[in-house]
Each structure stands twice: as C-alpha cells, then as structure tokens.
Amino acid sequence: MSKPAGFFITGTDTEIGKTLVAGALIQKFREQGINALGFKPVAAGTYQDQQGNILNEDVETLRIAANLGHDQKIPSPYVFEMPIAPHLAAEKLGTRLDLSIMLDAFEKVSSQTNCIIVEGAGGFLIPLNETENLSDLVQKLKLPVIMVVGMRLGCINHALLTYEAMTSRQLKVAGWVANSLSSEMPFLQENIKTLQTKIQAPFLGSIPPLPIDLQKSDHSPYSIEALQFAAQHLSLPNR
C-alpha cells in the first residue's frame, strides 16, 4: 500500500470525542480548500431516522463534516447494531472482522480524496478479532496518529499509556487534543500542562464543553455547528 495523505484518530477511551475531533478536522481542512473525507472502518450502534434509514451516528457525523448528501455517504465496511466492542458484536453475528476488508474499503475512499481522516473505534488496543487489534490496522494504514484525550479524572494515566503504546510500535504521533466532556474537569489547565511535558507530540488544542444548544442527543450525529465550534479550538496538524 502506498503511503496516503491523512490521519488516524484514536482516543484514550470510548465516548471521549474522537468523532467530534475527526469531524472538526475534516471541516478545518475543507476550509483550507482540501477535499478531506472521513472513514470509519468499523462502527457499533445504530439508530433509525425519521425516514426509516438505519444509521450510525459516527458515520453520519463524518458525512455531515464533509458536506456530503445522504446518498453520498462514505460506507463503513462493518456497522453493527449493538453498541458494544466490535469484536463482540461480530462474534454475536457469527462473523469475524477482517483487516483486508477494512483496507480495501480504505483504498477506495483514499482514491476519492487528497486527505482522509480515519476514525477508530474505542481505544487504541481494542480487539478486532482473536489475534489482531486496532493498532494492527493503524500500522497497516501507515497514517500518522492523532490522540484525543477525554479530559476527566484519570486522563493523564490513560493518555500516557496510549502514547506509549503508539510510540512502542514506531507510529508517528502527529499531535494530541484535549477534549472536555459535558463539563470542564477541575484543574483542567494543570492537567493539560502535565500532559504537554510528557507527550513529545504537538498539542493541537483544547476543546471546551459544547454549549447546550450544540450538544447532541442520543442516537444522532453532531451538527455542522457543533463541528465548527470544535474546529475553532483546533490547529491543523502538519501533513
């Protein structure tokens, strides 16, 4: 596989803002005239919209970020109904997540863009099958990684463990983002400063809690306004 232009978005945990950051980066690249597209190799958890379509909120957010119509969305090769670890969702259906299928889908999306933003699932070492985990996929994709840190108690340990796992695999860490969740954690700036002294990668920004009118409800994607709000607080990584 030739080395594509783009980034892989991983995080210190699940539900810590990977999708928000991925969508915001797509928005920010597109503002620069770069035709960025998002890709989700595996997604878990679906909902039904008013038209009866079965959708995944992360995949929908990436579509919205790229200003694609409903009929233009970039398909994910694996979308499971249950919001559980992907390898468990696959097992319950009697199937197995196959990295070659994910890589083939990635190649197809890469051919349509000059900057691809790939969003992972869960954390960096989440299993994909009985022998491979997400880090194996990242190594095969050959993309620099951006780490999203969910800013809450325990985030320093989670961030440093994730960073160590990436660097021990000789992956390029293009940067990291501090994402506040529903409310700002105590001593936020002190936590960020500690991480800045420990992580030898660019700090791309700190996203504050989304205003109430921009927070998304369950089973729905982020709005374009929410992505634009987050994008204001980010710097683009070097390509």
matplotlib code that plots the C-alpha trace (Angstrom):
import matplotlib.pyplot as plt

x = [0.0, 1.4, 1.5, -1.7, -2.3, -4.3, -4.6, -5.9, -7.9, -7.7, -8.5, -7.9, -11.2, -14.6, -17.0, -14.3, -14.7, -13.0, -15.9, -16.2, -12.5, -12.5, -15.4, -13.9, -10.6, -12.5, -14.2, -11.0, -9.2, -12.1, -12.0, -8.4, -9.6, -8.5, -11.0, -11.0, -13.2, -13.9, -13.8, -14.9, -13.6, -15.9, -18.8, -21.1, -24.5, -27.3, -30.5, -33.4, -34.1, -37.5, -37.2, -36.6, -32.9, -30.7, -27.7, -24.6, -24.1, -20.3, -20.6, -23.3, -21.1, -18.3, -20.7, -22.0, -18.5, -17.6, -20.8, -22.0, -25.6, -27.5, -26.8, -23.1, -22.0, -18.8, -19.9, -18.3, -17.4, -18.6, -21.6, -23.2, -26.5, -25.4, -23.2, -20.6, -17.0, -16.8, -15.2, -18.0, -20.7, -19.1, -19.0, -22.7, -23.5, -21.1, -18.7, -15.1, -13.7, -11.2, -8.5, -8.2, -11.8, -11.1, -8.0, -9.8, -12.5, -9.9, -8.2, -11.4, -12.1, -8.5, -8.9, -11.6, -9.7, -6.4, -6.8, -8.5, -9.5, -9.9, -11.7, -11.0, -13.4, -13.0, -9.4, -6.1, -5.8, -9.4, -9.5, -10.7, -10.6, -8.9, -5.4, -5.5, -6.4, -6.8, -3.1, -2.5, -4.9, -3.2, 0.2, -1.1, -2.7, 0.6, -1.1, 0.2, -2.0, -3.8, -4.8, -7.9, -7.7, -11.0, -10.3, -11.5, -10.0, -7.6, -6.9, -3.2, -2.6, -4.9, -3.1, 0.4, -0.4, -2.0, 1.0, 3.4, 1.5, 1.8, 5.4, 6.5, 5.0, 7.1, 4.0, 4.2, 2.1, 1.0, -0.5, -3.0, -6.2, -7.6, -11.4, -13.5, -16.7, -20.1, -18.4, -14.9, -12.8, -11.2, -7.6, -8.0, -5.1, -2.8, -3.7, -3.0, 0.3, 1.3, 0.5, 2.4, 5.6, 5.1, 3.9, 6.5, 4.0, 2.3, -0.6, -3.4, -5.8, -8.3, -12.0, -14.3, -17.6, -20.1, -22.7, -26.1, -27.7, -24.9, -24.8, -26.2, -28.9, -28.5, -28.8, -28.0, -24.9, -23.1, -24.5, -22.3, -22.5, -21.0, -18.2, -17.5, -17.4, -14.9, -12.8, -12.3, -10.3, -8.0, -4.8, -4.3, -1.5, 1.4, 0.7]
y = [0.0, 3.4, 6.0, 8.1, 11.6, 11.8, 10.9, 8.2, 9.5, 7.4, 8.1, 7.3, 5.6, 5.3, 8.2, 10.8, 12.9, 11.0, 11.7, 15.3, 15.8, 13.9, 15.9, 19.2, 18.4, 17.5, 20.8, 22.7, 21.0, 21.7, 25.4, 25.4, 24.0, 20.5, 17.8, 15.9, 12.9, 10.7, 7.0, 4.7, 1.1, -0.4, 1.1, -0.3, 1.1, 2.1, 4.1, 4.6, 8.1, 9.5, 8.1, 4.6, 4.5, 2.5, 4.8, 5.0, 8.4, 8.4, 7.6, 10.3, 12.9, 12.2, 12.6, 15.9, 17.2, 16.5, 18.3, 15.1, 14.4, 11.4, 9.5, 10.3, 9.0, 7.0, 3.5, 1.7, -1.9, -3.0, -1.5, -3.4, -2.8, -3.3, -0.5, -2.9, -3.8, -4.5, -8.0, -9.0, -7.6, -9.6, -12.8, -12.5, -12.5, -15.4, -13.3, -12.1, -8.7, -8.9, -6.3, -6.9, -5.9, -2.7, -2.0, -2.5, 0.0, 2.4, 2.3, 3.0, 6.1, 7.3, 7.3, 9.9, 12.4, 14.1, 13.9, 11.0, 11.2, 7.7, 7.4, 4.4, 2.6, 2.5, 2.8, 2.1, -1.6, -2.7, -6.2, -6.6, -10.4, -13.2, -12.3, -8.6, -5.3, -1.7, -1.0, -3.6, -1.8, 1.5, 0.1, -1.3, 2.0, 3.8, 7.0, 9.4, 9.3, 12.0, 11.1, 12.5, 12.8, 12.9, 15.4, 13.8, 12.3, 9.5, 11.0, 11.5, 7.8, 6.8, 9.3, 8.2, 4.5, 5.2, 7.3, 4.7, 2.0, 4.1, 5.1, 1.5, 0.5, 3.2, 5.1, 8.8, 10.8, 13.9, 15.5, 15.3, 17.1, 17.8, 17.4, 18.5, 16.4, 17.5, 19.7, 21.0, 19.0, 20.6, 21.8, 21.4, 23.6, 21.9, 18.5, 19.8, 21.3, 17.9, 16.1, 18.7, 17.9, 14.1, 13.8, 14.6, 15.5, 18.8, 19.9, 20.7, 22.4, 22.2, 21.9, 23.2, 21.6, 22.2, 24.8, 23.3, 24.2, 22.3, 19.2, 16.2, 13.9, 10.1, 8.3, 11.4, 12.8, 16.0, 19.1, 21.1, 23.9, 21.7, 20.7, 24.3, 25.2, 22.5, 23.4, 26.9, 25.5, 23.3, 23.8, 21.6, 19.0, 19.1, 17.0]
z = [0.0, -0.9, 1.8, 1.7, 3.0, 6.1, 9.8, 12.1, 15.1, 18.2, 21.8, 25.4, 25.8, 24.2, 24.2, 24.7, 21.5, 18.6, 16.3, 17.3, 16.6, 13.4, 12.1, 13.2, 11.4, 8.2, 8.5, 9.1, 6.2, 3.9, 4.9, 3.6, 0.2, 0.9, -0.1, 3.2, 3.7, 6.8, 7.0, 9.8, 9.4, 12.0, 13.8, 16.6, 17.5, 15.1, 15.1, 12.8, 11.4, 10.5, 7.0, 8.4, 7.4, 9.7, 10.5, 12.8, 14.4, 13.9, 10.2, 9.8, 11.6, 9.1, 6.2, 7.6, 8.2, 4.5, 3.3, 1.6, 0.8, 2.3, -0.9, -0.9, 2.5, 2.7, 3.7, 6.6, 5.8, 9.2, 11.0, 13.9, 15.6, 19.2, 20.8, 22.2, 21.4, 17.7, 18.0, 20.4, 18.0, 15.2, 17.3, 18.1, 14.4, 13.7, 11.7, 12.1, 11.5, 8.6, 8.2, 4.5, 4.0, 6.0, 4.0, 0.7, 1.7, 2.9, -0.5, -2.3, -0.1, -0.4, -4.2, -3.8, -1.6, -1.0, 2.8, 4.6, 8.3, 9.7, 13.0, 15.1, 17.5, 21.2, 22.4, 20.7, 21.6, 21.3, 19.8, 16.3, 16.2, 18.2, 17.0, 15.9, 17.5, 16.3, 16.5, 13.8, 11.5, 12.2, 11.3, 8.0, 7.1, 7.6, 8.8, 11.4, 14.5, 16.4, 20.0, 21.6, 25.4, 27.2, 30.0, 33.2, 36.3, 35.3, 31.9, 32.5, 33.0, 30.1, 27.8, 28.7, 28.3, 24.9, 23.9, 25.0, 23.1, 19.9, 20.2, 21.1, 17.7, 15.9, 14.9, 14.1, 16.6, 14.7, 17.7, 20.5, 21.5, 24.9, 24.8, 27.7, 28.0, 29.3, 31.9, 32.5, 34.9, 37.9, 37.3, 33.5, 32.6, 35.1, 33.6, 30.1, 31.2, 32.7, 29.5, 27.5, 29.5, 29.0, 25.4, 22.7, 20.1, 19.1, 21.2, 18.7, 21.0, 23.9, 23.1, 25.8, 26.6, 23.8, 24.5, 25.5, 22.1, 20.3, 22.4, 20.6, 21.8, 21.9, 18.6, 16.5, 14.8, 15.7, 13.9, 11.5, 14.0, 16.7, 14.4, 13.5, 17.2, 17.9, 14.8, 16.2, 19.1, 16.9, 15.0, 11.9, 12.2, 9.7, 6.7]

ax = plt.figure().add_subplot(projection="3d")
ax.plot(x, y, z, "-o")
ax.set_aspect("equal")
plt.show()
